[in-house]
Amino acid sequence: MVNKNEIGALLLRLVLGLVFLANGVTKFQGGIGNTAGWFESIGIPGFLAYAVGTIELVGGIALILGLGTRIVSMLLGIIMIGAIFTVNLSAGFLNGYVLDLVLLVLAVHLVLNGSKLYSLGQLLKGRGS
């Protein structure tokens, strides 16, 4: 029988993965150079756009597959902290950082608890045992 907490963690992992995959795809489809230019315009080094876009894209896929859930979630949480404090804090709670805060809390949950259900990482780990 599947633990209901694992079902919840699976849902969080999949949704977080889909959200970040979509954000990463958008950064690259819109031209990552444009994103880098926007980063520079708000005082963030442009090269970080490449790192953020890659972490979002690859990390989103990894979360959906259940690979490196805790590490990927930690990286995405760091990105959300950066987004809150560099971009959205000044716009206030509802018009600014509310979504970033929700994504940060989802990421922290996955860092603390992981998500083993339907996880490729768990499957691979089980093979080595």
ZICOR-V304432 format. One line per field, one symbol per residue. ss: DSSP state (H for helix, E for strand, L for the rest). phi: phi as a letter, one per 40 degrees, with the letter a starting at -180 (. if undefined). Layout:
# ZICOR-V304432
ss = ???
phi = ???
This chain:
# ZICOR-V304432
ss = LLLHHHHHHHHHHHHHHHHHHHHHHHHHHLLHHHHHHHHHHLLLLLHHHHHHHHHHHHHHHHHHHLLLHHHHHHHHHHHHHHHHHHHHHHHLHHHHHHHHHHHHHHHHHHHHHLLLLLLHHHHHHHHHL
phi = .cccccccccccccccccccdcccdcccccgcccccccdccbgbddcccccccccccccccccdcgbgdcccccccccccccccccbbcccgcccbbccccccccdccdcccbgaccfbcccccccccc
